[in-house]
Amino acid sequence: MKQEKRRGLGRGLSALMADVEPAANETGEGTRRADRFVPVERIFPNPDQPRRQFTQDALQELANSIAEKGVIQPLIVRPRGDDGYEIVAGERRWRASQMAQLHEVPVIVREFTDTEVLEVAIIENIQRADLNPVEEAMGFRQLMDRFGHTQEKLAKALGKSRSHIANLLRLLTLPDEVREMLQKGEISAGHARALVTCEDAVTLAKRVVAHGLSVRETEKLAKQGVTPPEATTPTTSFLSEPKGKDADTRALEGDLSAQLGLKVSVEHKAGTEGGKLVLNYTSLEQLDDLCRRLGSD
């Protein structure tokens, strides 16, 4: 009896990457041959698509390219019903193709499970170059929480360093207001990383924007746990030698924060081997998730 060939998760994360990577590139390099052409009205979007925002200008630009050159990279789909297909990867191309008034698009058909569809959709979004740091971090967190992938496994499969993934995951521990500033481009990822262990990240982030502080200045202020007065400008008066926790402790806090998705504070009692580990949550959803991780009912 011929053994059924398993796909996706059955072959590991790298196997899923092999399906997604060609489709993530819309420039024409590494084009893969389509299995068939399917009318656009027989293709349906994935209701669990992690990406909810599609910029109209970017879609129109892609539509103009498709109108001139066609759909270079096929969509990845799976069968849906008797004669329909659900998008696994390539919803932007499908939407832009309709704007370009195409009647059919090239597709690659795969027999993915519901779980595999979600995993591939997340991977495709992570591989896109236009994700902001927070969106990319949320993609990593979903892969870890939903599918049990480790930072090491993600780094190897996605061709990124483990430190890159860990640093992005730390951004998710920031207050919502700070993450929104990062998404809008008001502060950089470097600024945001410096704010992760800050007691009052929101206040310092506002000072960073108001005074145009550099990443290094922000790092010094975050270590001191102080912020400059509103009326002052960045000077050495508030950039003196930092006090407080040592670099190893702050690094440990950052690693734990990245793993748990919560802000973590390590408070070691000087001269002893004891101390406190404080986990901070900002919503009941985060608390429920922590309880689930700890195996609590």
C-alpha positions in Angstrom: 0.0 0.0 0.0 1.4 3.3 -1.0 2.1 5.6 1.9 0.5 9.0 1.7 3.0 11.8 1.5 2.6 14.2 4.3 3.0 17.9 3.7 3.5 21.0 5.8 3.9 20.3 9.5 4.5 16.6 8.8 7.8 17.6 7.1 8.7 20.4 9.4 8.9 24.2 9.2 11.6 24.2 6.5 9.2 22.3 4.2 6.5 25.0 4.7 9.1 27.6 3.9 9.9 25.9 0.6 6.2 26.5 -0.4 6.0 30.0 0.8 9.3 31.6 -0.2 8.8 31.7 -4.0 5.3 33.2 -3.5 6.6 35.9 -1.1 8.7 37.3 -3.9 6.6 39.4 -6.3 9.5 40.8 -8.4 9.7 37.9 -10.8 12.8 36.2 -9.4 12.5 32.5 -8.7 9.2 32.2 -10.5 7.5 28.9 -10.0 5.3 27.2 -12.7 1.6 27.3 -11.8 -0.4 24.1 -11.6 -3.3 25.7 -13.4 -5.2 28.9 -14.1 -8.4 29.5 -12.0 -11.2 32.2 -12.5 -10.9 34.8 -9.8 -14.5 34.3 -8.7 -13.7 30.7 -7.8 -11.0 31.8 -5.3 -11.9 32.9 -1.8 -9.7 34.7 0.9 -8.7 32.9 4.0 -11.0 34.1 6.9 -8.1 33.6 9.4 -5.6 35.6 7.4 -3.4 37.3 10.0 -2.9 40.4 7.8 -6.1 42.6 8.0 -4.8 45.8 6.4 -4.2 46.2 2.7 -2.9 49.6 1.7 -4.9 50.9 -1.3 -1.9 52.7 -2.8 0.3 49.6 -2.6 -2.5 47.5 -4.1 -3.0 49.9 -7.0 0.7 49.8 -7.7 0.7 46.0 -7.8 -2.4 46.1 -9.9 -0.7 48.4 -12.4 2.2 46.0 -12.6 -0.1 43.0 -13.0 -2.0 44.8 -15.8 1.3 45.2 -17.7 3.1 42.0 -16.9 0.5 39.6 -15.5 0.7 37.7 -12.2 4.3 36.6 -12.1 4.1 34.5 -8.9 1.3 32.0 -8.7 -1.0 32.1 -5.6 -0.9 29.1 -3.3 -4.4 27.7 -2.7 -6.1 24.6 -1.3 -9.4 23.0 -2.6 -12.6 24.4 -1.1 -15.9 22.7 -1.9 -16.5 21.1 -5.2 -15.0 23.7 -7.6 -13.6 26.5 -5.4 -10.2 27.3 -3.8 -9.2 29.1 -0.6 -6.1 31.3 -0.6 -3.2 30.1 1.5 -0.7 32.7 0.3 -1.1 35.5 -2.2 -4.3 37.5 -1.2 -2.6 40.8 -2.3 -2.1 39.3 -5.7 -5.7 38.1 -5.9 -7.1 41.5 -4.9 -4.7 43.4 -7.2 -5.6 41.0 -10.1 -9.3 41.9 -9.7 -8.4 45.6 -9.7 -6.5 44.9 -12.9 -9.6 43.3 -14.3 -8.0 39.9 -14.8 -10.5 37.0 -15.2 -8.2 34.2 -14.0 -4.9 33.9 -12.1 -2.2 31.2 -11.9 -2.3 29.0 -8.8 -0.4 26.2 -7.1 -2.7 23.7 -5.3 -1.7 22.2 -2.0 -3.6 19.9 0.4 -3.0 21.9 3.6 -4.9 21.4 6.9 -6.5 24.3 8.7 -3.5 24.5 11.0 -1.0 24.5 8.2 -2.9 27.2 6.3 -2.6 29.5 9.3 1.1 28.7 9.7 1.9 29.4 6.1 -0.1 32.6 6.2 1.9 33.8 9.2 5.2 32.8 7.5 4.4 34.6 4.3 3.6 37.8 6.2 6.8 37.6 8.2 8.8 37.2 4.9 7.2 40.4 3.5 9.6 43.4 3.5 6.9 45.9 4.4 6.0 44.7 7.9 6.8 47.0 10.7 8.8 45.6 13.7 5.7 45.1 15.8 3.8 43.2 13.1 6.9 41.0 12.5 7.2 40.4 16.2 3.5 39.4 16.4 4.1 36.9 13.6 7.0 35.3 15.5 4.9 35.2 18.7 2.1 33.4 16.8 4.4 30.8 15.4 5.8 30.1 18.8 2.5 30.1 20.7 0.4 28.3 18.2 2.8 25.8 16.8 5.5 25.4 19.5 8.4 26.7 17.4 11.5 27.8 19.2 13.5 30.9 18.5 16.3 28.7 17.3 14.1 26.9 14.9 12.6 30.1 13.5 16.0 31.7 13.1 17.2 28.7 11.1 14.2 28.4 8.9 13.7 32.1 8.2 17.4 32.9 7.7 17.5 35.3 10.6 19.7 35.5 13.7 18.3 34.3 17.0 19.1 37.7 18.5 17.0 39.4 15.8 14.0 37.3 16.7 14.6 37.8 20.5 15.0 41.5 20.2 11.7 41.8 18.2 9.8 39.7 20.6 10.8 42.0 23.5 9.0 44.8 21.7 5.7 43.1 22.5 6.2 43.7 26.2 6.0 47.5 25.6 2.9 49.4 26.5 0.3 49.7 23.7 1.0 53.4 23.3 4.7 52.9 22.8 4.1 50.1 20.3 1.7 52.4 18.4 4.5 55.1 18.2 6.8 52.5 16.8 4.3 51.4 14.2 3.8 55.0 13.1 7.5 55.5 12.8 7.7 58.1 15.5 10.4 56.1 17.2 12.8 53.5 15.8 13.2 49.9 16.8 16.4 50.8 18.5 14.6 53.4 20.6 11.9 50.8 21.4 14.4 48.2 22.5 15.9 50.6 24.9 12.5 51.2 26.5 11.7 47.6 27.1 13.1 47.5 30.7 12.1 51.1 31.5 9.7 51.6 34.4 7.8 54.4 32.6 8.3 53.6 28.9 5.4 55.8 27.8 6.8 59.0 29.4 10.3 58.4 28.1 9.0 57.6 24.6 7.2 60.9 24.5 10.4 62.7 25.6 12.3 60.9 22.9 9.9 62.2 20.2 9.7 65.7 21.8 13.5 66.2 22.1 14.7 64.1 19.2 16.8 61.9 21.4 19.2 59.5 19.8 19.1 55.8 20.6 22.2 56.0 22.8 20.7 58.9 24.8 17.5 56.9 25.2 19.5 53.9 26.4 21.3 56.0 29.1 18.1 57.5 30.3 16.3 54.1 30.4 19.1 52.6 32.5 18.9 55.5 34.9 15.1 55.3 35.2 14.7 59.0 34.7 13.4 61.3 32.0 14.5 64.8 31.1 12.2 67.8 32.1 9.9 69.0 29.4 11.6 72.4 29.1 15.1 71.0 28.7 17.1 69.6 25.8 19.4 66.6 25.8 22.5 67.5 27.7 25.0 65.7 29.9 23.1 67.0 32.9 20.7 64.0 32.6 23.0 61.7 30.8 25.4 60.9 33.7 26.7 57.5 34.4 23.7 55.0 34.7 22.8 53.4 38.0 20.7 50.4 39.0 20.7 46.9 37.5 23.8 45.5 35.9 23.9 44.6 32.2 23.5 40.8 32.8 20.4 41.3 34.8 18.8 43.5 32.2 19.7 41.0 29.5 18.1 38.2 31.5 15.0 40.3 31.9 14.9 40.9 28.2 15.3 37.2 27.3 12.5 36.2 29.8 10.3 39.0 28.4 10.8 37.7 24.9 10.0 34.1 25.9 6.9 34.9 27.9 5.5 37.9 26.0 5.2 39.8 29.3 7.3 42.5 30.9 9.6 40.7 33.4 11.5 42.3 36.3 14.3 40.4 38.2 14.9 41.9 41.6 17.9 40.2 43.2 18.7 41.0 46.8 22.3 42.2 47.1 24.6 39.9 49.1 22.2 36.9 49.0 21.2 34.3 46.5 17.5 35.2 46.6 15.2 37.8 45.1 11.9 38.2 43.3 10.8 37.5 39.7 7.9 39.9 38.8 5.7 39.2 35.8 3.6 42.2 34.6 0.5 41.7 32.6 -1.6 44.4 31.0 -4.8 42.5 30.2 -6.8 39.5 31.5 -6.0 37.8 28.2 -2.3 37.9 29.0 -3.0 36.5 32.5 -5.0 33.7 31.0 -2.2 32.9 28.6 0.3 32.8 31.4 -1.9 30.5 33.4 -2.2 28.2 30.4 1.6 28.2 30.0 2.1 27.3 33.6 -0.5 24.5 33.4 -3.0 26.1 35.7 -6.8 25.8 35.4 
